[in-house]
Amino acid sequence: MRRKRTGERRRRIPSRRLSVSLAALALAAGAQALAFPADAAVQRQSPHTCKQGFVWREAFADDLVCVTPAIRTQTRSENAAGPSNQQPGSVFCRQGFVWRETRPSDLVCVVPSSRDQARSDNANAPFRLVDPGATPRGGVQITTSGNYLYATGTGLSPNNTVRFYAVGINTVGPYSLGFLVANAQGALSGWNYVATISCRAQQNGPATIVVLDQGSGRVSTGGITYAFQC
C-alpha cells in the first residue's frame, strides 16, 4: 500500500508542475497585456490628448484630429463603404457623393454633409486638445521683429489655410492671431507677416505659437514669442 501511494504521489508531480507553468504563463500574458495599453490609454499619454468627450478621428494612419465618438464610428463606416461609392474603375465618386478630404489625399467617397463635417472638425482641432501647446514642432517656424509676428515653413496642405494661435498667455483657449495660405507646393515661401502683437492686460507672458494646417487638421507648434510681454 505504501508503494502504491508513493507511486500516486510521483504521478501527481507533473500535474502540479504543469499547473505552476500555466500560472506563470498567465502572469506573463497579463504583464504583456499591461505593456500594450488600450486605445483610450494611448490617447491620454499623447501630446495630442483630446479633451473629455472627444477621441481621435483615425480617418487614416496618424489622423489625430479630435472628434466625437459618433464621428469616429461614422468615419470607420465610411472607410469601409468608400469603394462602393466610387465609379467603377475610378477614384471619382458616384453621383451624390464627394471626396471626404480630411486631408488632400483623402479620396474616400462620402455624402456632402460628411465632407462639411470633416472641414469643421479640422478647423476646430486646436480647441479640442487638452494642451495644444504640447504638440511637437512642425514644418512651420515663427519669428518676431518688434511687435510683428512672421512665419515660414513647408510640409503643409497645398493651397490651404494655415492658422496661428497663441497659448500660455492666460486665455481660456487658443488665442487667434491670423492666418496665411500655403502655396501649391504646400509651403509658406519666405517670411510672411501674420499679426501685430503687443502687451495686453491679462495677456502678459511668453506665448507658444500653435499652428493649424486646416487642410489636414494637423496641429503643431512653431516656436515661442515674447512680444506679449510688457
C-alpha positions as CSV (number, residue, x, y, z in Angstrom):
1,M,0.0,0.0,0.0
2,R,2.8,2.4,0.8
3,R,4.4,1.8,-2.6
4,K,1.1,2.4,-4.3
5,R,0.7,5.8,-2.5
6,T,4.3,6.7,-3.3
7,G,3.6,5.9,-7.0
8,E,0.5,8.0,-6.9
9,R,2.4,11.0,-5.5
10,R,5.0,10.6,-8.2
11,R,2.4,10.6,-10.9
12,R,0.8,13.8,-9.5
13,I,4.1,15.8,-9.6
14,P,4.0,16.5,-13.3
15,S,0.4,17.8,-12.9
16,R,1.5,20.2,-10.2
17,R,4.4,21.3,-12.3
18,L,2.1,21.9,-15.2
19,S,-0.3,24.0,-13.1
20,V,2.6,26.1,-11.9
21,S,3.8,26.6,-15.5
22,L,0.3,27.6,-16.7
23,A,0.1,30.1,-13.8
24,A,3.4,31.5,-14.8
25,L,2.3,31.8,-18.4
26,A,-0.9,33.5,-17.3
27,L,1.1,36.0,-15.3
28,A,3.4,36.7,-18.2
29,A,0.4,37.1,-20.5
30,G,-1.1,39.6,-18.1
31,A,2.1,41.6,-17.9
32,Q,2.3,41.6,-21.7
33,A,-1.2,42.9,-21.9
34,L,-0.4,45.7,-19.5
35,A,2.6,46.7,-21.7
36,F,0.2,47.5,-24.6
37,P,-2.3,50.0,-23.3
38,A,-5.8,50.3,-24.7
39,D,-6.7,53.0,-27.2
40,A,-8.0,55.4,-24.5
41,A,-4.8,55.0,-22.5
42,V,-2.7,55.7,-25.6
43,Q,-4.6,58.9,-26.2
44,R,-4.1,60.0,-22.6
45,Q,-0.4,59.7,-23.0
46,S,-0.1,61.5,-26.3
47,P,0.8,65.2,-26.8
48,H,-2.4,65.2,-28.9
49,T,-4.5,64.3,-26.0
50,C,-8.2,65.1,-26.6
51,K,-10.4,66.9,-24.2
52,Q,-13.0,64.8,-22.4
53,G,-15.8,63.8,-24.8
54,F,-13.5,63.6,-27.9
55,V,-11.5,60.8,-29.5
56,W,-9.1,60.7,-32.4
57,R,-10.9,60.5,-35.8
58,E,-8.5,58.0,-37.4
59,A,-9.6,58.5,-40.9
60,F,-6.1,57.4,-41.9
61,A,-2.9,56.5,-40.1
62,D,-1.8,59.3,-37.7
63,D,-5.1,61.2,-38.1
64,L,-5.2,62.7,-34.6
65,V,-8.0,65.2,-35.1
66,C,-10.3,65.1,-32.1
67,V,-13.9,64.4,-32.9
68,T,-16.9,62.9,-31.1
69,P,-17.1,59.1,-30.7
70,A,-20.0,59.1,-33.1
71,I,-18.0,60.8,-35.8
72,R,-15.1,58.3,-35.4
73,T,-17.6,55.5,-35.8
74,Q,-19.1,57.2,-38.9
75,T,-15.6,57.7,-40.3
76,R,-14.8,54.0,-39.9
77,S,-18.0,53.1,-41.7
78,E,-17.2,55.5,-44.5
79,N,-13.8,53.9,-45.0
80,A,-15.4,50.5,-45.3
81,A,-18.1,51.7,-47.7
82,G,-15.9,54.1,-49.7
83,P,-15.1,51.8,-52.6
84,S,-18.7,51.0,-53.3
85,N,-19.4,54.8,-53.7
86,Q,-16.8,55.2,-56.4
87,Q,-17.4,55.0,-60.1
88,P,-16.3,51.6,-61.4
89,G,-12.5,51.5,-62.1
90,S,-12.1,55.1,-61.0
91,V,-11.3,57.2,-57.9
92,F,-14.1,59.6,-58.8
93,C,-17.3,59.3,-56.9
94,R,-20.7,58.2,-58.0
95,Q,-23.4,60.8,-58.3
96,G,-24.5,62.2,-54.9
97,F,-21.1,61.5,-53.3
98,V,-17.9,63.7,-52.9
99,W,-14.4,63.2,-51.6
100,R,-14.2,63.5,-47.9
101,E,-10.9,65.4,-47.8
102,T,-10.0,65.1,-44.2
103,R,-6.6,65.8,-45.8
104,P,-5.9,66.5,-49.5
105,S,-5.2,62.8,-50.3
106,D,-8.4,61.5,-48.6
107,L,-10.5,60.5,-51.6
108,V,-13.0,58.4,-49.7
109,C,-16.4,59.0,-51.3
110,V,-19.0,60.2,-48.8
111,V,-22.2,62.3,-48.8
112,P,-21.5,66.1,-48.9
113,S,-22.5,66.6,-45.3
114,S,-19.6,64.3,-44.2
115,R,-17.1,66.5,-46.1
116,D,-18.6,69.5,-44.4
117,Q,-18.2,67.8,-41.1
118,A,-14.6,66.9,-41.8
119,R,-13.8,70.5,-42.6
120,S,-15.4,71.7,-39.4
121,D,-13.6,69.2,-37.3
122,N,-10.2,70.2,-38.9
123,A,-11.0,73.9,-38.2
124,N,-11.7,73.2,-34.5
125,A,-8.8,70.8,-34.0
126,P,-6.7,73.1,-31.6
127,F,-9.7,73.8,-29.4
128,R,-10.3,70.1,-28.7
129,L,-6.8,69.3,-27.4
130,V,-6.1,69.3,-23.7
131,D,-2.8,71.3,-24.4
132,P,-2.2,72.3,-28.0
133,G,1.0,74.0,-26.9
134,A,2.4,70.5,-26.0
135,T,2.2,69.3,-29.6
136,P,5.6,68.7,-31.4
137,R,7.3,71.3,-33.6
138,G,6.1,71.1,-37.2
139,G,7.4,72.4,-40.5
140,V,6.4,76.0,-39.7
141,Q,8.7,78.4,-37.9
142,I,7.9,81.8,-36.4
143,T,9.8,84.8,-35.5
144,T,9.1,88.3,-34.2
145,S,10.6,91.6,-35.1
146,G,9.4,94.3,-32.7
147,N,5.7,93.7,-32.4
148,Y,5.3,91.8,-35.7
149,L,4.9,88.1,-36.0
150,Y,6.2,86.4,-39.1
151,A,6.1,82.7,-40.3
152,T,7.7,80.5,-42.9
153,G,7.6,76.8,-43.5
154,T,6.9,73.7,-45.6
155,G,5.0,70.4,-45.4
156,L,1.6,72.0,-45.4
157,S,-1.6,71.1,-47.3
158,P,-1.2,72.8,-50.8
159,N,-3.4,75.9,-51.3
160,N,-4.9,75.6,-47.9
161,T,-5.3,77.9,-44.9
162,V,-2.7,77.9,-42.1
163,R,-4.0,79.4,-38.9
164,F,-1.9,80.7,-36.0
165,Y,-2.8,80.8,-32.3
166,A,-1.1,81.8,-29.0
167,V,-1.3,79.8,-25.8
168,G,0.2,80.3,-22.4
169,I,-1.0,83.9,-22.0
170,N,-3.9,83.4,-19.6
171,T,-6.6,83.0,-22.2
172,V,-9.3,80.4,-21.9
173,G,-8.3,78.7,-25.1
174,P,-6.0,79.2,-28.1
175,Y,-5.9,83.0,-28.9
176,S,-6.4,83.6,-32.6
177,L,-3.7,85.7,-34.3
178,G,-4.2,85.4,-38.0
179,F,-3.8,83.1,-41.0
180,L,-1.8,82.6,-44.2
181,V,-2.4,80.4,-47.3
182,A,0.1,77.8,-48.3
183,N,1.2,77.8,-51.9
184,A,0.7,74.9,-54.5
185,Q,3.8,73.2,-53.1
186,G,2.4,73.3,-49.5
187,A,4.9,76.0,-48.4
188,L,4.9,79.5,-46.9
189,S,7.7,80.9,-49.1
190,G,9.8,83.5,-47.3
191,W,8.9,85.2,-44.1
192,N,5.2,86.2,-44.1
193,Y,3.5,88.7,-41.8
194,V,0.9,87.0,-39.5
195,A,-0.1,89.5,-36.9
196,T,0.8,92.5,-34.7
197,I,1.4,91.6,-31.1
198,S,1.7,93.9,-28.1
199,C,1.4,93.9,-24.3
200,R,-2.2,93.4,-23.3
201,A,-3.9,93.4,-19.9
202,Q,-4.1,89.8,-18.6
203,Q,-2.1,88.5,-21.6
204,N,1.4,89.2,-20.5
205,G,3.9,86.4,-20.9
206,P,5.9,84.2,-23.3
207,A,3.5,82.7,-25.8
208,T,3.8,79.3,-27.6
209,I,2.6,79.7,-31.2
210,V,0.3,76.9,-32.3
211,V,0.0,76.2,-36.0
212,L,-3.1,74.6,-37.6
213,D,-2.8,73.1,-41.1
214,Q,-6.5,73.4,-41.7
215,G,-6.4,71.2,-44.8
216,S,-5.5,68.2,-42.7
217,G,-6.4,69.3,-39.2
218,R,-2.7,68.8,-38.1
219,V,-1.8,70.8,-35.1
220,S,1.9,71.6,-34.3
221,T,3.9,74.4,-32.6
222,G,6.1,76.9,-34.4
223,G,8.1,78.4,-31.5
224,I,7.8,80.9,-28.7
225,T,7.4,84.7,-28.8
226,Y,8.0,87.2,-26.0
227,A,6.2,90.0,-27.9
228,F,3.2,89.9,-25.5
229,Q,5.5,90.8,-22.6
230,C,5.5,94.4,-21.3
